[in-house]
Amino acid sequence: MGMIRVKPFAALRPRPEQASQVACVPYDVVSTREARVLAAGNPISFLHAVRPEINLPDTTDPHDDAVYARAKSEFDRFAREVFVRESQPSMYLYRQEMTLLGRRVSQTGVVACCHIDDYEKGLIKKHEKTRRDKEDDRTRYVLEQNANAEPVFFLFKDRPDLIRLIEEGSRGGALYDFTAVDGVRHTLWRVASAGPYVAAFQTIPAVYVADGHHRTAAAARAGIERKRANPGHTGDEEYNWFLSVLFPASRLTILPYHRIVHDLNGLTAEGFISRLRGAGLVTEPAEPAPNRPHHVSIYLKGVGWIGFEFPGASIPKDDPIKSLDYELLADRVLTPILGIGDIRSDPRIDFVGGIRGPGELVKRVDSGEAAVAFSMFPTSIEQLIAIADAGAIMPPKSTWFEPKLRSGLVVHTLD
């Protein structure tokens, strides 16, 4: 059995006084329009490099050659004018703190490079099905920019020795310490000695993709392309490694990913509720957020919130996928009652990240955008790990990790 390899790297990173202006949200959590607004008036927002279409006409196809050319030119500008290159390979510790739905959360992870072979061998485990077009897009970004511009977000099962290293290493003076406009505090320390972290990870048999499945797949594909193009390949080249942040599992927070459906499939509200009663226990009224697994809160205009519970005896608890609330909802409500087909492609269903709260669901239904909303209980870290260990794939939009990693604080180049 293999073990996880990590290594330090000579990062490109912003000067401390500019870090808060450079750091940006990941490319895939904002639309082009939202990215334009966030980057407006800030020429050193890293959004210019990871969402370069914001600098092109509105009509530009995001997969046009001009977008990738702009991605390269913007990245080269950052490398030349904004970033500094570390003189020695380093690892870092990265902490994020925020108030999340009324409570303070904090997560600190190890910033290092992981090896593409560990992903190919299944030591870096996934739980999400990736789309080829999105992989193609991100792979081209990596190759055009010759860099992993954005980190991927991994978790590992808690290890006291690693947690102790992280806690001890994040007590001194930081390279960066700032609070972003959304209230999330970001702190980055350079690790004094990478050796203990490398050794500790070499005793870990697997890590898990939390967020960034497409970035992980793209990093591996880009490395493989560079390998094929290099007749003198040894396996030690920098393109074999990619930028990651690895967190202890118990420190992370998963929020739910809610569902909204645009119509009731020809049913009245009363008819829909009647069908629900045939699938489980319905209670009226209910709280907007379910407080335990296998419970869903459902909002209907003119009715308000009702509760729905999947019968416990009917749940196959030994199956990590079929016992997941998102799968139960699809199998017993969305498909048979509302006629939703493949939730990856059916235009009648949409998804709302848990960071927005149940109030967003009320807004979507009351405005007429949706006919019904499903407020979900979040997937647990233990469920995610069990599904990945089983080699299974979660239903899409089943986890929302918060806070999100910021891009642009450290960058890994492929040579």
Buried (B, 14 or more C-beta within 10 A) or exposed (E): EEEBBBBBBEBBBBEEEBBBBBBBBBBBBBEBEBBBEBBEEEEBBBBBBBBBBBBBEEEBEEEEEEBBEBBBBBBEBBBEEBBEEBEEBBBBBBBBBBEBEEEEBEBBBBBBBBBBBBBEEEBBBBBBEBBEEBBBBBBBBBBBBBBBBBBBBBBBBEBEEBBEBBEEBBEEEBBBBBEBEEEBBBBBBBBEEBEBBBEBBEEBEBBBBBBBBBBBBBBBBBBBBBBEEEEEEEEEBBBBBBBBBBBBBEBBBBBBBBBBBBEBBEBEBEEBBEBBEEBBEBEEEBEBBBEEBBBBBBBBBEBEBBBBBBEEEEBEEEBBBEBBBBBBBBBBBBBBBBBBEEBEEBEBBBEBBBBBBBEBBBBBBEEEEBBBBBBBBBBEBEBBBBBBEEEBBBBBBBBBBBBBBBBBBBBBBBE
